[in-house]
């Protein structure tokens, strides 16, 4: 069963790769991205899309850094303070 699952995962990864590869081959025409003050960047469409995706990933990661840092500090404080143990009650002795 695990071999079949690994084979299916490999096939899915290969399908995604070849789909993106075909996308890159079909979009080699020049694209012009206009910025402010008359500046522009001219590059193949696939590079424009790849750079936009990469920029989105970077912005997403940088947006998550403060929350990750707070959670990391909270976990570190939790480990530094000893956890309170529940009080031990003795069972009554029948004398």
N, C-alpha and C positions, 0 to 999 in steps of 0.2 A: 504494500500500500504506500509506504514512504517513497519507494522508487517511482511509482506512478505519479505521486504528487510532485516530486522533484522534476520529473520529465515535463509535467504540465507547466510548472513554474519556468523551466528553461525555455519551453516553447512560447510562453507568453512574453518573456523577456526578448526572445529573438524576434517575435512579431512586432513588438514595440520598436525595437531597434531598426528593423527594416522599413517600418512605416515612417519613422523619423528620417531615415536615410533617403527614402523616396521623396519625402517632403523637401529635403535639402536639395536634391537633384532637380526637382521641378521648380524651385524658386531661386534661380541663380541670376535673375535679371536685377539690374541696379535699382536701388530705392534711395530716394532722397528724403532725409529727415531734416526739417527746417527748425532751427532754434531761434532765439531772439536776436535782434540787431543784424539781421541779414546773414547770419552764419548758418551753415548747414553741414550735414554729414552724408556722404554718398557711399553706400556699401551694398553688397548683395542682400536680398530680402532675408535670407536665412540668418545672416549675421545680425541684422536688426532685430529679428525675433529672438534669437539667442541672447543678445545683450539685454533686451527688455525682460526676458525671463530671469536672467542672472541678477539684474538690478532688483527685481521683485523679491527674489530669494534673499538678497542681502538686506533689503529694507525689512523683510519679515523677521529675519534672524535678529537684527538690531532692535526691532520692536519688542522681541521676547526677552532680551538680555536683562532689563530691570526686574521683571517678574521672576526669571530664573535666579537672579542674584538674591532677591528677597527670600525665595524658597530655600535656597542653599544656606543662607545665614540662619533661617529659622530651624532648619534641620541640624545645623552645627550647634546652635544653642540648646536644642533639645537633647543632643547627645552629651553636651558639656554638663548640664544640670542632672544630678542623679534623680531618677524617678522615685517618687514617694512610694514606699511599700505600704500595703494595707496593714492596719494594726492586727497583731496576732492575738486572738482571744483564746484563752485556755478553756477547755471543756471542764464543767464542774465535776469535782470528784465526789463520789458517793461514800461518805464516811459514816 
